[in-house]
Amino acid sequence: QCLKSYLDYFFKEKPKFSPLYVGLSVPTLSQFVPALIVAKWLKQNVWPNRPIYIGGPICAFINDTIKYNILNSWSIDGVVIGEGEEVAVKLAQELQNGGHDYQNIPNITYLRDNKIVKSNTTLRVKLDDCPTPLYDTKDVEKLKKSDGDALSVVVSRKCYWGGCRYCDFQRLYRYKDARAPEKVVCDMQKLSEKHNVDSFSLSCDSIDPIYVEKLCKAIIRNNVNIKWGSFIRVDDAYSVNLLQLMKQAGCSGLTIGLESIDDVVLKKINKGYTRNEALSFLNKLIKSELHFTLNIIVDLPSTTYESAVEQMNTIGNLLNIANKQRHDENMCMVTVFRFVLTESSHIGQHPEQYGLIVDGKLDCNMKGLFNALKWKDLSGMTRDQVKKIVDGYKMLCNRLYHEHRARLENTTRTYKKEKENNDYSNEHNLMCKRNEMVFLKKCYFMAKGGDTNHNRKERPMLIIYNGEEHRCSFYDTKYLNEVMYAYSKTPCTLAELRGHLKREKCGYQLRGMGHEEINKMLSRMVDMDMIYVEKMG
C-alpha cells in the first residue's frame, strides 16, 4: 500500500511521453515483489498498451513455475535472463518496426499460447564492448545531495574466487569478465568531467588483487584525482605495498566479505582462508589506514553461541583499534547479516553435509525470497541466541559510534583551547602523536605581480585535519604540511597552490581530493584568516 501511494504521488500527472516499452531491473531478491507491484500498477494506470519486461541478476534464480506466474498474472511481457545491454536495443528495434516476434531476441523468456517459450539464442556481452555508463544529470544532482554520492562503474562480472558454498551468485553470469583498467579509468574521467563528481563505486562481486594493482597504476599514471571504493575478500595477495598503492590511487572505502573468523565454519563453507590469515589481513588493513566495513553472517552453519560471542569481541577490538587511527567521520564499521539458505547454493543442494535439516520453502511473499529454504542447524545456535548476537552487534556499533564521536569532539575542544590561548608549545605532540592538527608557523602566501614588501603579514597558519572550521578526510596532513612549507618560500596564487596540492611535491602525492574540494578548502582557509592573500590580479 505504501508503494502504491508513492506511485500515485510520483505519477500524479500522467507522463506526456509514451515509451516503446518499460524495463525494470531487479538487482536483489528483496526488490522482486515490489518490482512486480510497480509493473502491474504501471500497466493499469499509466501505459496500459506498452509491454513491460523484467531483468536483472535475480532473474537467474527464477524457475519456470515462477516465470509462468509472473508472465501470466503480473503484467510482465518478458523475463530477460543474463546480460541485457544488447537485448534492450534489439527489443526497441523490434517494437519500433511494429513486430512482436521475440524468437530472435536473445536471453528472453515469454508466454506464447499460454506456454513458456525461450528465445533461440543467448548472447554474451563483453564489458570491454560496453560504452561509458550514462547517468541522467538530474539523478546525479540528487545523489550529490544525499549521503551516497558515488557513481557506479562496472569493473568485473563473476567472483574471481567463486568457491563459497553458501553463495549462489556464480549463477548470475555464465562467464568471468573484467573491463580493461584503462577503460575503467577513462569511464571515471568522463563521468567526473561531465557531472563534476570525484567519488566512484567499482561494481563487482569481489575485486581481484591482480586486477586492482593494474587499475591503481593506471589511475596514478593518468593522474586522475578521484575517490573510489569496492568489495574485496580476505586474500593474502593484498600485501602492505598493494594496500598503500590503493590508498595512493584514491581508495577511500572497502567492504570486506569476512563473514566469519571461526576455523570450523570457514573450512565448512570453503572461504579459502583461516582465522589467522583473516586476522593478519585485517591488521594489514588497519596499518594501511584505509577505511573499511566488515560484512558478518552471524549464524552460518555450525556457528555456536560461544564462538559467535568470541568473534564479536575480537571484531569489536579490531574496529576500536582501527577507529582510533581515524580523525574524520568515516568510521570503520561492521554490517551484520543473517544466513539465508538458498536452494541453488551448494549448501542448499546438500544440506545434510552441513548438519542442516530443511523444512520446506519460505513464504515467497516475504521479501521476495522465492529461492530460500526453511532450515534448522543441529549443531548451531537457537533462535534466541542468534537474536542475542545480533543485538550484541547493534550495541557494539552504537558504542563504537559514540566513542568515535567523543574523540572527534575532544579534538575540536583541544583546537579551540589552543586557538584561544595562542599556545603552540605542544605542536610536536599534536602533529606526531595524534596527527589530528598541523600548525604551520610564520608562513604566508602572496600573489605574484604585487609588491611583496607592501603590507606583508607573517602569522601562524593553522590547518585543521578535523574540526568545526574545516574537515578534509582524504589526505595525510603531514604531507600537506611539507608541501606548503616547501612552496611557501615563493609567493604564489591560490590557483598555483591548488595545482601544487594536486601534483607530486616533496616525494608525496595527495590523491582523493577533487578540484572542487581543494578550492573549498583554500577558500575556507582564507575566510578564517589562515592564509594572507594579496590582490589576486
GUVEXDREN-687679 format. One line per field, with one value per residue (C-alpha): residue number from 1; residue in three letters; y, x, z. Coordinates in pm, 1 decimal. Layout:
i: [NUM	...]
aa: [ALA	...]
py: [Y	...]
px: [X	...]
pz: [Z	...]
END
This chain:
i: [1	2	3	4	5	6	7	8	9	10	11	12	13	14	15	16	17	18	19	20	21	22	23	24	25	26	27	28	29	30	31	32	33	34	35	36	37	38	39	40	41	42	43	44	45	46	47	48	49	50	51	52	53	54	55	56	57	58	59	60	61	62	63	64	65	66	67	68	69	70	71	72	73	74	75	76	77	78	79	80	81	82	83	84	85	86	87	88	89	90	91	92	93	94	95	96	97	98	99	100	101	102	103	104	105	106	107	108	109	110	111	112	113	114	115	116	117	118	119	120	121	122	123	124	125	126	127	128	129	130	131	132	133	134	135	136	137	138	139	140	141	142	143	144	145	146	147	148	149	150	151	152	153	154	155	156	157	158	159	160	161	162	163	164	165	166	167	168	169	170	171	172	173	174	175	176	177	178	179	180	181	182	183	184	185	186	187	188	189	190	191	192	193	194	195	196	197	198	199	200	201	202	203	204	205	206	207	208	209	210	211	212	213	214	215	216	217	218	219	220	221	222	223	224	225	226	227	228	229	230	231	232	233	234	235	236	237	238	239	240	241	242	243	244	245	246	247	248	249	250	251	252	253	254	255	256	257	258	259	260	261	262	263	264	265	266	267	268	269	270	271	272	273	274	275	276	277	278	279	280	281	282	283	284	285	286	287	288	289	290	291	292	293	294	295	296	297	298	299	300	301	302	303	304	305	306	307	308	309	310	311	312	313	314	315	316	317	318	319	320	321	322	323	324	325	326	327	328	329	330	331	332	333	334	335	336	337	338	339	340	341	342	343	344	345	346	347	348	349	350	351	352	353	354	355	356	357	358	359	360	361	362	363	364	365	366	367	368	369	370	371	372	373	374	375	376	377	378	379	380	381	382	383	384	385	386	387	388	389	390	391	392	393	394	395	396	397	398	399	400	401	402	403	404	405	406	407	408	409	410	411	412	413	414	415	416	417	418	419	420	421	422	423	424	425	426	427	428	429	430	431	432	433	434	435	436	437	438	439	440	441	442	443	444	445	446	447	448	449	450	451	452	453	454	455	456	457	458	459	460	461	462	463	464	465	466	467	468	469	470	471	472	473	474	475	476	477	478	479	480	481	482	483	484	485	486	487	488	489	490	491	492	493	494	495	496	497	498	499	500	501	502	503	504	505	506	507	508	509	510	511	512	513	514	515	516	517	518	519	520	521	522	523	524	525	526	527	528	529	530	531	532	533	534	535	536	537]
aa: [GLN	CYS	LEU	LYS	SER	TYR	LEU	ASP	TYR	PHE	PHE	LYS	GLU	LYS	PRO	LYS	PHE	SER	PRO	LEU	TYR	VAL	GLY	LEU	SER	VAL	PRO	THR	LEU	SER	GLN	PHE	VAL	PRO	ALA	LEU	ILE	VAL	ALA	LYS	TRP	LEU	LYS	GLN	ASN	VAL	TRP	PRO	ASN	ARG	PRO	ILE	TYR	ILE	GLY	GLY	PRO	ILE	CYS	ALA	PHE	ILE	ASN	ASP	THR	ILE	LYS	TYR	ASN	ILE	LEU	ASN	SER	TRP	SER	ILE	ASP	GLY	VAL	VAL	ILE	GLY	GLU	GLY	GLU	GLU	VAL	ALA	VAL	LYS	LEU	ALA	GLN	GLU	LEU	GLN	ASN	GLY	GLY	HIS	ASP	TYR	GLN	ASN	ILE	PRO	ASN	ILE	THR	TYR	LEU	ARG	ASP	ASN	LYS	ILE	VAL	LYS	SER	ASN	THR	THR	LEU	ARG	VAL	LYS	LEU	ASP	ASP	CYS	PRO	THR	PRO	LEU	TYR	ASP	THR	LYS	ASP	VAL	GLU	LYS	LEU	LYS	LYS	SER	ASP	GLY	ASP	ALA	LEU	SER	VAL	VAL	VAL	SER	ARG	LYS	CYS	TYR	TRP	GLY	GLY	CYS	ARG	TYR	CYS	ASP	PHE	GLN	ARG	LEU	TYR	ARG	TYR	LYS	ASP	ALA	ARG	ALA	PRO	GLU	LYS	VAL	VAL	CYS	ASP	MET	GLN	LYS	LEU	SER	GLU	LYS	HIS	ASN	VAL	ASP	SER	PHE	SER	LEU	SER	CYS	ASP	SER	ILE	ASP	PRO	ILE	TYR	VAL	GLU	LYS	LEU	CYS	LYS	ALA	ILE	ILE	ARG	ASN	ASN	VAL	ASN	ILE	LYS	TRP	GLY	SER	PHE	ILE	ARG	VAL	ASP	ASP	ALA	TYR	SER	VAL	ASN	LEU	LEU	GLN	LEU	MET	LYS	GLN	ALA	GLY	CYS	SER	GLY	LEU	THR	ILE	GLY	LEU	GLU	SER	ILE	ASP	ASP	VAL	VAL	LEU	LYS	LYS	ILE	ASN	LYS	GLY	TYR	THR	ARG	ASN	GLU	ALA	LEU	SER	PHE	LEU	ASN	LYS	LEU	ILE	LYS	SER	GLU	LEU	HIS	PHE	THR	LEU	ASN	ILE	ILE	VAL	ASP	LEU	PRO	SER	THR	THR	TYR	GLU	SER	ALA	VAL	GLU	GLN	MET	ASN	THR	ILE	GLY	ASN	LEU	LEU	ASN	ILE	ALA	ASN	LYS	GLN	ARG	HIS	ASP	GLU	ASN	MET	CYS	MET	VAL	THR	VAL	PHE	ARG	PHE	VAL	LEU	THR	GLU	SER	SER	HIS	ILE	GLY	GLN	HIS	PRO	GLU	GLN	TYR	GLY	LEU	ILE	VAL	ASP	GLY	LYS	LEU	ASP	CYS	ASN	MET	LYS	GLY	LEU	PHE	ASN	ALA	LEU	LYS	TRP	LYS	ASP	LEU	SER	GLY	MET	THR	ARG	ASP	GLN	VAL	LYS	LYS	ILE	VAL	ASP	GLY	TYR	LYS	MET	LEU	CYS	ASN	ARG	LEU	TYR	HIS	GLU	HIS	ARG	ALA	ARG	LEU	GLU	ASN	THR	THR	ARG	THR	TYR	LYS	LYS	GLU	LYS	GLU	ASN	ASN	ASP	TYR	SER	ASN	GLU	HIS	ASN	LEU	MET	CYS	LYS	ARG	ASN	GLU	MET	VAL	PHE	LEU	LYS	LYS	CYS	TYR	PHE	MET	ALA	LYS	GLY	GLY	ASP	THR	ASN	HIS	ASN	ARG	LYS	GLU	ARG	PRO	MET	LEU	ILE	ILE	TYR	ASN	GLY	GLU	GLU	HIS	ARG	CYS	SER	PHE	TYR	ASP	THR	LYS	TYR	LEU	ASN	GLU	VAL	MET	TYR	ALA	TYR	SER	LYS	THR	PRO	CYS	THR	LEU	ALA	GLU	LEU	ARG	GLY	HIS	LEU	LYS	ARG	GLU	LYS	CYS	GLY	TYR	GLN	LEU	ARG	GLY	MET	GLY	HIS	GLU	GLU	ILE	ASN	LYS	MET	LEU	SER	ARG	MET	VAL	ASP	MET	ASP	MET	ILE	TYR	VAL	GLU	LYS	MET	GLY]
py: [0.0	234.4	162.9	227.3	559.1	657.6	569.4	769.7	1069.9	1019.0	985.7	1238.5	1386.7	1130.2	1147.0	1322.7	1071.4	711.2	472.8	178.8	-41.7	-31.5	-218.2	-296.7	-408.4	-600.2	-631.7	-804.5	-1058.6	-810.3	-589.1	-864.9	-837.4	-452.5	-463.8	-681.0	-437.6	-145.5	-330.5	-409.9	-55.6	98.6	-132.0	-48.1	325.5	474.6	274.0	1.1	-66.8	-83.5	-407.7	-437.7	-650.3	-750.9	-837.3	-807.6	-1051.9	-1222.0	-1344.1	-1612.4	-1776.5	-1780.6	-2127.5	-2194.2	-2206.0	-1857.8	-1732.3	-1858.9	-1695.5	-1352.0	-1363.8	-1475.4	-1273.7	-974.6	-776.8	-887.5	-946.5	-1096.9	-1203.1	-1132.9	-1385.2	-1282.9	-973.6	-724.5	-447.6	-577.5	-719.0	-370.3	-237.1	-532.6	-510.6	-141.6	-214.7	-495.6	-287.3	20.0	-186.4	-293.5	-650.9	-866.1	-1167.2	-1240.6	-1561.9	-1399.7	-1170.4	-1333.8	-1405.9	-1356.0	-1581.9	-1510.0	-1668.5	-1794.1	-1983.9	-1986.7	-2175.7	-2064.1	-2006.2	-1932.1	-1746.9	-1942.4	-1759.6	-1649.2	-1354.7	-1271.6	-905.6	-834.4	-549.0	-402.3	-361.6	-160.1	221.2	451.5	441.6	701.8	887.2	1138.2	1475.3	1529.3	1193.6	1276.9	1608.8	1422.0	1183.7	1475.2	1597.0	1255.1	1066.4	824.6	1042.8	783.9	684.7	314.9	183.3	-188.1	-340.6	-715.8	-988.7	-1310.1	-1352.0	-1446.3	-1686.3	-1836.5	-2114.6	-2005.7	-2282.0	-2062.1	-1827.8	-1877.7	-1553.8	-1762.2	-1832.7	-1466.4	-1474.1	-1754.2	-1612.5	-1434.1	-1099.6	-781.4	-440.8	-324.5	-98.8	179.8	177.1	195.5	495.4	653.5	592.9	767.8	1059.4	1114.8	1091.2	1317.2	1586.9	1559.7	1555.9	1723.8	1423.8	1257.8	956.4	617.3	273.0	-3.4	-259.1	-625.4	-931.6	-907.7	-723.6	-933.9	-812.3	-865.3	-651.9	-383.2	-337.3	-271.9	-36.4	164.0	202.6	321.6	579.0	711.6	702.8	909.6	1149.1	1100.8	1260.4	1055.8	861.6	506.9	206.2	-156.9	-507.0	-727.4	-1061.3	-1173.9	-1258.8	-1277.2	-1122.5	-789.2	-705.9	-396.9	-246.0	-309.8	-157.1	150.9	168.6	153.1	438.4	641.7	578.8	725.3	423.3	570.4	272.6	-106.5	-356.9	-685.1	-1009.3	-1151.1	-1348.7	-1544.6	-1594.6	-1940.9	-2200.6	-2479.1	-2263.7	-2119.0	-2465.5	-2593.8	-2307.8	-2308.5	-1941.8	-2017.1	-1877.6	-1948.5	-1736.2	-1640.1	-1540.4	-1328.4	-1151.5	-1093.8	-942.2	-712.2	-596.4	-505.0	-316.3	-126.2	-29.5	99.8	336.5	256.1	294.0	-36.7	-206.5	-573.2	-796.3	-1069.6	-1356.8	-1436.7	-1775.1	-1965.7	-2346.6	-2489.1	-2146.9	-2196.6	-1927.7	-1927.3	-1889.1	-1606.2	-1414.8	-1456.9	-1342.4	-1035.0	-936.5	-987.6	-784.6	-512.3	-484.4	-464.6	-194.5	2.2	-1.0	99.9	391.0	533.6	599.7	784.1	1155.7	1209.5	1098.4	793.9	515.2	154.5	-48.0	-390.5	-486.6	-790.8	-1036.4	-1345.1	-1663.4	-1731.5	-2088.8	-2084.2	-2397.8	-2305.3	-2289.1	-2588.3	-2592.5	-2579.1	-2872.9	-3081.7	-2955.2	-3282.8	-3236.1	-2918.5	-3050.6	-2874.9	-3000.3	-2841.9	-2785.0	-2657.7	-2317.1	-1973.8	-1784.5	-1621.0	-1321.0	-1234.1	-1007.3	-1197.4	-1477.6	-1732.6	-1913.8	-1950.9	-2258.8	-2306.7	-2474.1	-2581.8	-2612.3	-2916.9	-2800.1	-2424.0	-2155.8	-2134.7	-1851.9	-1670.0	-1699.8	-1558.3	-1264.0	-1200.1	-1194.3	-957.4	-730.0	-753.0	-624.8	-340.2	-241.9	-275.1	-42.9	205.2	205.9	245.3	535.5	726.3	663.0	791.8	1099.9	1168.4	1151.4	1396.6	1636.8	1615.5	1710.7	2012.3	2122.5	2089.4	2300.6	2571.9	2581.5	2608.9	2878.7	3084.4	3060.6	3106.4	2841.7	2623.6	2479.5	2123.3	2135.7	1827.8	1618.1	1726.9	1651.2	1337.3	1155.6	1220.3	1358.7	1547.8	1900.6	2064.7	2408.3	2595.3	2889.0	3212.5	3101.1	3342.0	3317.0	3621.4	3677.6	3724.5	4064.3	4267.7	4446.1	4163.6	4412.1	4601.2	4502.6	4178.0	3977.9	3689.9	3498.8	3146.5	2934.8	2660.9	2370.8	2162.5	1797.1	1752.3	2036.9	2250.9	2504.2	2266.4	1897.9	1717.6	1342.6	1218.4	1312.8	1289.1	1627.2	1576.2	1550.2	1871.3	2026.1	1954.7	2065.8	2400.7	2456.4	2383.0	2613.9	2896.2	3005.5	3154.4	3389.5	3219.9	3249.0	3024.6	2867.1	2776.4	2642.2	2430.8	2289.5	2200.4	2027.2	1805.0	1729.8	1546.7	1759.2	1663.3	1298.2	1271.7	1268.2	1393.9	1187.5	1158.9	1536.7	1674.7	2018.1	2149.5	2010.3	2181.1	2509.0	2495.3	2412.8	2705.6	2949.0	2839.8	2893.8	3246.6	3323.9	3203.6	3427.1	3123.8	3243.2	3602.1	3672.9	3999.9	4118.5	3828.6	4018.5]
px: [0.0	288.6	448.2	120.6	80.3	428.4	347.2	22.9	225.9	511.5	272.9	12.4	42.8	43.2	369.6	338.2	568.2	488.5	786.6	831.0	843.2	916.8	1216.5	1259.4	1598.2	1586.7	1930.3	1832.3	1579.6	1415.2	1322.2	1149.7	795.9	800.0	909.7	608.5	377.5	528.5	486.4	119.7	45.0	211.3	18.0	-313.9	-268.0	-6.0	87.3	-176.7	-71.0	303.8	495.5	685.8	998.9	1181.3	1551.2	1846.0	2064.3	1788.4	1615.1	1885.5	1722.8	1364.3	1236.2	980.5	686.0	757.7	823.9	482.7	309.8	462.8	410.8	50.5	-63.7	166.6	156.2	506.6	555.8	904.5	1183.1	1543.9	1799.1	2164.9	2319.7	2059.4	2256.1	2205.7	1862.0	1736.4	1839.9	1701.8	1367.1	1339.4	1423.1	1166.9	888.1	974.9	932.2	588.5	681.4	632.2	840.5	1073.4	1209.7	1524.6	1582.3	1842.7	1816.4	1439.6	1159.2	792.9	446.6	300.8	-26.5	-15.8	313.9	664.2	889.0	1259.7	1431.3	1650.5	1972.9	2177.7	2410.0	2726.9	2821.2	3185.6	3245.7	3513.8	3249.5	3018.2	3017.9	3077.3	2775.3	2511.3	2374.7	2093.5	2222.6	1916.1	1971.0	2337.2	2240.3	2003.1	2285.4	2514.1	2259.7	2238.8	2492.0	2576.7	2708.4	2933.7	2860.6	2881.7	3122.2	3126.2	3476.0	3406.6	3143.4	3153.7	3364.4	3726.4	3716.4	3373.0	3410.9	3192.4	2935.6	2661.1	2672.2	2490.0	2598.2	2807.8	2480.7	2430.0	2676.0	2790.4	3139.9	3407.5	3482.8	3667.9	3678.8	4028.5	4172.9	4249.0	3884.7	3762.1	3990.0	3856.0	3497.0	3569.1	3741.7	3447.1	3188.3	3394.3	3418.9	3056.0	2894.7	3162.8	3194.0	3502.0	3356.6	3303.2	3186.4	3361.1	3087.4	3189.1	3131.5	3488.9	3774.8	4076.5	4403.0	4593.0	4334.4	4325.2	4702.7	4677.5	4385.7	4568.7	4875.4	4650.4	4484.8	4824.2	4973.7	4683.2	4695.3	4324.1	4219.0	3923.5	3795.6	3676.6	3558.1	3480.0	3416.9	3715.0	3763.1	4031.6	4326.2	4696.4	4768.4	4661.9	5010.1	5103.9	5254.4	4936.4	4715.8	4939.9	4920.1	4539.9	4542.5	4771.6	4535.6	4238.0	4082.7	3857.7	3649.8	3641.2	3369.4	3518.8	3323.6	3466.8	3153.3	3327.6	3659.6	3576.4	3810.6	3549.4	3294.0	3546.3	3655.7	3299.5	3181.8	3508.3	3602.5	3959.6	4136.6	4186.4	4116.1	4484.2	4502.9	4188.8	4325.1	4660.5	4478.5	4272.4	4583.5	4746.4	4431.6	4434.6	4801.0	4728.9	4467.9	4219.3	3854.1	3665.5	3338.3	3322.7	3034.2	2949.6	2698.5	2630.8	2458.0	2644.3	2612.3	2793.4	2840.7	2799.3	2690.7	3029.3	3209.5	2977.5	3041.6	3418.8	3408.0	3205.2	3454.5	3753.3	3594.1	3499.1	3860.3	3991.9	3742.1	3827.6	4197.3	4113.8	3891.8	4147.4	4364.6	4087.8	4039.7	3732.6	3371.3	3428.6	3432.8	3534.2	3222.1	3058.1	2740.7	2553.7	2359.9	2151.5	2224.2	1981.1	1978.0	1903.7	1814.3	2056.7	2363.8	2587.0	2460.9	2101.5	2157.9	2340.0	2209.6	2279.4	2654.8	2637.4	2422.9	2108.0	1751.3	1538.1	1172.9	1019.5	1041.3	995.6	682.3	779.2	561.2	805.8	1075.0	1062.3	1282.5	1136.3	1470.7	1506.9	1450.5	1341.8	1618.2	1739.5	2103.1	2151.7	2490.5	2439.1	2257.1	1895.7	1677.4	1707.9	2086.5	2102.6	1888.9	2127.3	2424.4	2250.4	2154.9	2514.6	2644.5	2392.2	2524.7	2882.2	2815.3	2640.9	2935.6	3190.8	2993.9	2970.9	3335.3	3442.4	3220.8	3374.9	3725.8	3629.0	3469.6	3777.2	3991.0	3769.9	3783.3	4162.8	4187.1	3962.1	4160.4	4490.9	4347.5	4216.6	4545.8	4752.1	4977.8	5157.6	5411.3	5285.1	5286.4	5505.3	5271.5	4966.3	5120.6	5319.8	5120.0	4761.6	4824.5	4497.1	4626.2	4912.2	5045.4	5247.8	5423.1	5514.5	5402.5	5248.7	5124.5	5123.1	5002.4	5250.7	5284.3	5233.9	5473.2	5589.3	5705.0	5377.4	5152.1	5338.1	5193.1	5351.2	5115.2	5064.4	4885.5	4662.9	4524.7	4262.9	4259.8	3933.7	3747.0	3440.3	3603.5	3745.6	3720.6	3926.6	3935.7	4128.2	4490.0	4756.6	4816.3	5187.1	5223.9	5027.0	5249.4	5564.5	5410.4	5307.2	5638.5	5822.6	5604.9	5576.6	5927.9	5788.7	5488.1	5204.1	4840.2	4574.9	4531.9	4900.6	4882.1	4584.0	4778.5	5070.9	4841.7	4716.3	5059.7	5353.1	5566.0	5837.8	5804.5	5437.1	5120.2	4794.0	4517.8	4147.3	4097.6	3899.6	3943.7	3627.9	3721.4	4062.7	3903.0	3661.4	3942.3	4157.1	3866.5	3777.1	4134.4	4131.0	3798.6	3940.0	4245.2	4470.4	4624.3	4706.2	4640.9	4728.2	4534.1	4458.7	4513.4]
pz: [0.0	82.4	-257.4	-438.9	-254.2	-365.5	-726.8	-708.4	-593.6	-840.3	-1135.8	-1018.4	-1366.5	-1645.8	-1845.5	-2180.9	-2349.4	-2435.7	-2437.7	-2671.7	-2361.8	-1989.3	-1848.2	-1478.8	-1348.3	-1020.5	-855.4	-529.1	-401.6	-166.1	-465.2	-661.1	-523.8	-521.7	-889.2	-974.7	-793.9	-985.6	-1316.2	-1253.0	-1136.2	-1443.4	-1676.3	-1509.5	-1457.3	-1688.8	-2000.9	-2049.5	-2410.4	-2356.4	-2287.8	-1961.8	-1928.0	-1614.5	-1584.7	-1351.7	-1157.0	-958.2	-1274.5	-1295.5	-989.6	-1118.5	-1202.3	-1477.4	-1235.4	-1105.3	-1458.6	-1568.4	-1271.0	-1322.0	-1701.1	-1660.5	-1359.3	-1302.7	-1627.7	-1725.1	-2100.0	-2086.2	-1849.4	-1952.0	-1823.4	-1833.7	-1990.5	-2107.5	-2281.3	-2636.9	-2553.6	-2462.3	-2804.2	-3001.8	-2821.1	-2910.1	-3274.8	-3296.1	-3140.1	-3345.1	-3660.1	-3541.3	-3463.0	-3154.4	-3251.0	-2960.9	-3105.8	-3247.0	-2949.9	-2721.5	-2348.4	-2319.6	-2189.9	-2266.5	-2296.1	-2624.7	-2632.6	-2252.5	-2255.3	-2160.1	-2460.9	-2450.3	-2735.6	-2973.5	-2892.4	-2595.9	-2608.7	-2418.4	-2386.0	-2307.2	-2065.9	-2290.9	-2562.9	-2335.9	-2350.5	-2055.5	-1818.3	-1899.9	-1597.1	-1605.3	-1483.6	-1263.3	-1090.8	-1028.8	-870.7	-637.0	-547.2	-460.7	-205.7	-40.9	168.1	-111.0	-391.2	-560.9	-919.3	-1001.3	-1265.6	-1352.7	-1342.4	-1348.3	-1351.1	-1150.5	-835.9	-904.6	-607.3	-660.1	-402.6	-107.5	-60.7	84.3	-218.0	-545.9	-713.7	-954.2	-1134.5	-1217.8	-1507.1	-1733.0	-1784.1	-1584.1	-1740.0	-1648.0	-1812.9	-1906.3	-1631.1	-1880.1	-1993.0	-1632.7	-1573.0	-1892.6	-1771.1	-1442.3	-1613.7	-1849.2	-1571.4	-1344.8	-1612.0	-1719.7	-1375.8	-1161.3	-928.1	-783.4	-598.3	-760.0	-656.2	-850.7	-909.2	-880.7	-663.6	-533.9	-698.8	-793.0	-627.7	-954.6	-1134.5	-867.2	-887.4	-1262.0	-1203.0	-935.6	-1156.1	-1439.7	-1210.3	-1096.8	-1445.8	-1583.0	-1284.3	-1210.1	-881.2	-763.3	-462.7	-507.6	-310.9	-384.3	-247.3	-162.5	13.3	256.9	32.5	118.3	-222.7	-70.4	55.3	256.9	-58.8	-258.5	12.8	18.3	-361.8	-337.7	-88.5	-312.4	-604.8	-414.9	-243.0	25.5	138.0	115.7	202.0	322.1	287.7	611.6	714.8	994.8	1175.9	1312.5	1159.3	1169.2	988.3	742.0	634.9	607.4	384.8	182.7	231.7	131.0	437.4	808.1	1114.6	1149.8	783.2	824.6	1134.0	962.7	665.7	891.0	1077.1	744.3	651.5	981.8	940.3	591.2	748.4	472.9	564.3	564.6	658.8	759.5	649.3	901.2	870.0	1234.0	1202.7	933.3	968.4	1276.3	1440.9	1816.5	2058.3	2234.0	1902.4	1792.6	2118.1	2082.3	1719.3	1812.8	2085.2	1853.6	1575.4	1824.0	1944.4	1586.7	1491.2	1803.6	1709.1	1351.0	1455.4	1697.5	1392.8	1208.8	1251.7	1038.4	1045.5	823.7	1080.6	1026.1	1098.8	1078.7	892.5	1023.8	807.3	882.5	690.9	405.0	274.9	-98.1	-289.9	-570.6	-343.2	-264.6	96.4	-26.9	-257.8	8.2	346.0	526.5	469.6	677.1	961.0	839.3	826.1	552.9	635.2	312.1	147.6	295.7	201.0	-130.2	-42.0	234.7	85.5	-242.0	-110.7	-351.2	-364.8	12.9	228.6	588.5	785.7	1128.5	1237.4	1459.3	1590.1	1575.0	1772.2	1878.3	1753.7	2088.3	2082.5	1729.9	1842.6	2133.6	1895.9	1655.1	1945.6	2068.4	1734.2	1745.8	2088.8	1962.5	1666.4	1893.5	2135.3	1855.4	1712.9	2042.0	2127.7	1787.1	1820.0	2160.4	2011.2	1737.2	1985.2	2205.5	1905.2	1837.7	2204.2	2206.5	1891.8	2034.7	2357.5	2171.3	1946.9	2240.4	2428.7	2112.3	2261.6	2011.1	2254.6	2217.9	1837.6	1816.0	2028.1	1832.0	1496.8	1568.1	1834.2	1727.0	1379.9	1417.3	1369.2	1187.7	1275.5	1016.3	1182.7	1007.1	663.0	417.3	59.6	-165.9	-518.5	-797.5	-957.6	-641.1	-411.6	-185.6	79.4	93.6	383.9	422.8	710.4	890.9	1111.6	1237.4	981.0	1116.9	914.5	1091.7	994.5	1173.6	1336.9	1306.4	1078.5	822.3	751.3	493.4	512.0	212.9	264.9	531.3	691.8	739.8	360.4	317.9	582.8	383.7	55.2	199.2	373.6	51.0	-154.5	99.2	5.8	-316.0	-342.6	-529.7	-622.4	-474.4	-817.1	-821.9	-467.7	-565.6	-857.9	-635.5	-390.9	-671.2	-815.4	-668.6	-436.2	-185.9	-290.7	-189.8	-393.1	-249.7	-404.7	-342.4	-335.4	-625.1	-781.5	-615.6	-273.2	-276.1	-387.5	-94.5	146.7	34.3	29.8	380.2	497.0	351.6	521.1	851.5	813.9	783.5	456.1	372.0	5.8	-162.6	-465.8	-697.9	-1024.4]
END
